[in-house]
Amino acid sequence: MSDILAENLSGKAVMGSDGTELGMLYNVTMDLKSGQLFDLLVDPDDSLAEKSVSFDRDDAGRLRVPVNRVQAVKDYIVVQR
């Protein structure tokens, strides 16, 4: 994936590769020393059925999408389901 500034990701919608709208990007987790990115934290869409998503969730109920699942970043962040 090409380099993308974090400010360009803020507030972007996250969509599964199957076209399912997963929600809005809330934050990105990373290792502060190495700069390695871990997960996208996604506020799930209200219409998203909890059982239809295989991603782990954080304590606030946000989806934890591993960054290696990101396929494209354009109008949406597209992730492999």
C-alpha positions in Angstrom: 0.0 0.0 0.0 1.4 3.4 -0.9 2.1 6.0 1.8 -1.0 7.9 3.0 -1.1 10.7 5.5 -3.1 9.8 8.6 -5.0 13.1 8.3 -6.3 11.9 4.9 -7.9 8.8 6.6 -9.7 10.7 9.3 -13.5 10.3 9.1 -13.3 8.0 6.0 -16.0 5.4 5.5 -14.8 1.7 5.7 -16.3 -0.8 3.3 -15.8 -4.5 3.0 -14.5 -5.9 -0.3 -18.0 -7.4 -0.8 -19.5 -3.9 -0.7 -20.8 -4.0 2.9 -20.5 -0.6 4.6 -18.7 -1.4 7.9 -18.7 2.0 9.5 -16.5 5.1 9.9 -12.8 5.1 10.8 -12.3 6.2 14.4 -8.6 5.7 14.9 -5.5 3.6 14.0 -3.5 1.7 16.6 0.3 1.5 16.3 3.5 0.9 18.0 4.8 4.3 19.0 8.5 3.3 19.0 8.6 1.5 15.6 5.7 3.3 13.9 4.2 -0.1 12.9 0.5 0.1 12.3 -1.7 -2.6 13.9 -5.5 -2.1 13.5 -8.0 0.3 12.2 -10.6 1.1 14.8 -14.0 1.4 13.1 -17.2 2.7 14.6 -19.6 0.1 13.2 -22.6 1.2 11.0 -25.9 1.0 12.9 -27.3 -1.3 10.2 -24.4 -3.7 10.5 -25.5 -7.0 12.0 -23.0 -8.0 14.8 -22.8 -11.6 13.7 -22.1 -10.7 10.1 -18.6 -9.4 10.9 -15.7 -11.6 11.9 -13.4 -8.8 13.2 -12.6 -8.5 16.9 -14.0 -5.6 18.8 -12.5 -3.3 21.4 -14.0 -2.5 24.8 -16.1 0.3 23.2 -17.6 -2.1 20.6 -15.5 -0.7 17.7 -14.3 -3.1 15.0 -10.5 -3.9 15.1 -9.6 -4.3 11.4 -5.9 -5.4 11.0 -4.1 -3.1 8.6 -2.9 -6.0 6.5 -6.6 -6.4 5.4 -6.7 -2.9 3.8 -7.0 -3.3 0.0 -7.5 0.3 -1.2 -7.9 3.8 0.1 -9.9 6.2 -2.1 -13.3 7.6 -1.4 -13.7 4.6 1.0 -11.2 2.5 2.9 -11.8 -1.0 1.3 -10.9 -4.0 3.5 -10.8 -7.7 2.9 -13.6 -9.5 4.7 
